[in-house]
């Protein structure tokens, strides 16, 4: 039982298929019983009028049916019902019912029965008004200050206010600037009518102003009279809301309170009588109805607000006091007093759920029964505890209970089968390339269903420039155990070989419970699809050698489908002629266990090398050889690989240039168009001044640039495919070179091949550079201390050149060659000593700027940078003083790289007295640094300074007798580590530190 749920006191469901709105509910003593208890009057758009006198059902009563006093079927739909003094000759309350074209006033009376059936209620019509216009809503009140009786005002759909004084029609006025009707309300304190117009503003009209305004039969007459004669109707005040209002209300429960409440779509407004905002409450939901009522606290007003989330909220001014959950979304809410309970909340939904409820909860009279006291059996408790602990240990031993268990039997299984032979009739869109016919191969997809599925969708994806005859299709509905076979053909659709011969098949479907799922499978296309056998060639530009640990095999046994044009009967050479032009030759050594793959194109070796390695594995696996292994002795062909990288990057740069030129020419073209349009629109013709010729020339330039950009885009797509092929080949060679396992190979492939397609926003170069840099900072760092603790969050932009990328890839291969391991776990990132095969030359570690130098070198190089008057250091300090954007860590790294070649002895000689070093450190410019690193550096500096001070004292005592005091200042500037600096020389050094440019010039 929730405290924040509205408690049902009485409820009823009104009819079936009926519709209700906010005007269809009102409460009041409509039968004039005199007891002061309210009745509920409900009208529906179906014309049903019902009157209820609710009271809770007693234990013996089956249903609250006798709570309904009256139910009448009217001819017209009921738009609004109100209870008031609408009959001139009577002070009793009557019921006003508004229909689209009629206003009817009824009296509800009860006749006491002589038998046990009780009171009988009747509905009698007192009078009615036929309306000339379709009504929207109405309001009532003591218009003009008349007491004891209520007049009525009806707003029509075309913006006319029609006034009725009981049985007689008074007058009608059109609202100015009317477009759509809004809520209407009467304020008796100021004798004004309030509405919210389609301009989304609250408008107030005085009754006196409406009465004396010019009368008109139509809106056109009202506009004409307002321009010529009579008084024009104007609003007393307006307030812009900026949103459409849901309802208006003017509470009259206290004569001292003067507030006007407006419920908008997102806000609740409280206005003063003059239109000024008293307060405003922003709502976090869409309200459906509201009702202000009196508050216990003086000077405040409570408001009931219902929303579409079935919630009823109580606000005291702008403070939320209570929230209750309802069973449905209310469209109308009222407060009523009944015999058994006062202040009952009456709500009505648009489907006819009438509910009387109250807030809070019922008190619970349940008391917990006493438990019989008995002695505890501790041995039994101990046994139970041990069994529970055993169950907990078994459950926590594995994560099977935590992770979701994959279903062993899927609802849908997909398998792909590739034909071993090429199609007899090729389905390729390009019949031949350079005289070579383009073949196609058939792929069959078998879809097996274990349950009934409706319309699964099958999608086929292959790498460009490969294509299929049909990549998407919708399958027929599948029954239980049904099998569907789909066949399509794959072929080459471009003048360059693909980077991958694998394809993906995905079938998307919805399970019987409505859960969307996808079943996938992969297939591999044969190498014969993109190349054909050819005569071997002895010489080639690019050569790669693959070693094995088993005796050489006959290539004709490994490649039986490429023996048509082979002239070598011994099977020592085999050639592959790609349809796009290049040839690849595989040669087996007769004496050693090596195989050479050579071609005139570096990236075209990839497919043949991959096929060769895979077929070797299958060949020896069939023979039962378990220790077979392929290897690569090196060197890694990085120079050839970088040629492909540079070519791809040049095309990206060209694409950006074409884009910039196109933007410039487009701006120029639009400017010329505007000039010409201005000339043509001018009434006095002016000469064109060759603007038409300029426009034609600009148009030709735009077309030419667009064609060049399109051609460059096609070349870029082709270059990216070739780059992927070269990268695949590089990954294969590195894997064979270092014997990487599957996990390490996956990490390397994800690093060097992060993208399947180039985009202008994110390219291959910056993605690979970021990934390789992360590996060099983490698992391939020199030591665990140098590992980066966090990922880089800088934005990836297109680099200016590929120097940095090539440097990082070179360093990646070098670190792997020295025993580095690729791992995502940080604790397994310490390089292990491994015998490096001869092939990859050692790379200088100083080429990278990724890692921080040791703290000793950092402090020493800072000192060298300040005090050593060599030309290199001076030029470096000049560059650092000009370049303000270089960070502190970057500056230290660069000085380390420049001074790395100097002997360690010079570094030791450059150390100075600690007191002097402190003085000079105060003169150097402050740069932002990490406080953690600063503290570590300072502690190391202090320990070094203590050791060095004792050494320098000994050295100074030895050398004091050898050199004169005059030469001390000069020699100290040249060789700061040998002599102490005099006071005059230190003053000069301070002045030079203040003006680094002048110091550099003097040096």
Secondary structure, 3 states (H helix, E strand, C coil): CCCCECEEEEEEECCCCCCCCHHHEEEECCCCCCCCCCEEEEECCCCEEEEECCCCCCCCCCCCHHHEEEEEECCCCCCEEEEECCCCCCCCCEEEEEECCEEEEEEEEEECCCCCCCCEEEEEEEEEEECCCCEEEEEEECHHHCCCCCEEEEEECCCEEEEEECCEEEEEEECCCCCCCCCEEEECCCCEEEEECCCCEEEEEEHHHHHHCCCCCCHHHHHHHHHHCCCCCCCCEEEECCCCEEEEECCCCCCCCCCEEEEECCEEEEECCCCCEEEEEECCCCEEEEEEEECCCCCCEEEEEEECCCEEEEEECCEEEEEEECCCCEEEEEEECCCCCCCEEEEEECCCEEEEEECCCCCCCCCCCCCCCCCCCHHHHHHHHHHHHHHHHHHHHCCCCCCCCCCCCCCEEEEEEECCCCCCCCCCCCCEECCEECCEEEEEEEEEECCCECCCEEEEEECCCEEECCCEEECCCECCCCEEEEEEEEEECCCCCCCCCEEEEEEEEECCCCCEEEEEEEEECCHHHCEEEECCCCCCCEEEEEEECCCCCCHHHHCHHHCCCCCCCCCCEEEEEECCCCEEEEEECCCCCEEEEEECCCCCHHHHHHHHHHHHHHHHHHCCCCCCCEECCCCCCHHHHHHHHHHHHHHHHHHHHHHHHHHHHHHHHHHHHHHHHHHHHCCCCCCCCCHHHHHHHHHHHHHHHHHHHHHHHHHHHHHHHHHHHHHHHHHHHHHHHHCCCHHHHHHHHHHHCCCCCCCCCCCHHHHHHHHHHHHHHCCCCCCHHHCCCCCCCCCCCCCCCCHHHHHHHHHHHHHHHCCCCCCCCHHHCCCCCCCCCCCCCCCCHHHCCCCCCCHHHHHHHHHHHHHCCCHHHHHHHHHHHHCCCCCHHHHHHHHHHHHCCCCHHHHHHCCCCHHHHHHHHHHCCCCCCCHHHHHHHHHHHHHHHHHHHHHHHHHHHHHCCCCCCHHHHHHHHHCCCCCCCCHHHHHHHHHHHHCHHHHHHHC
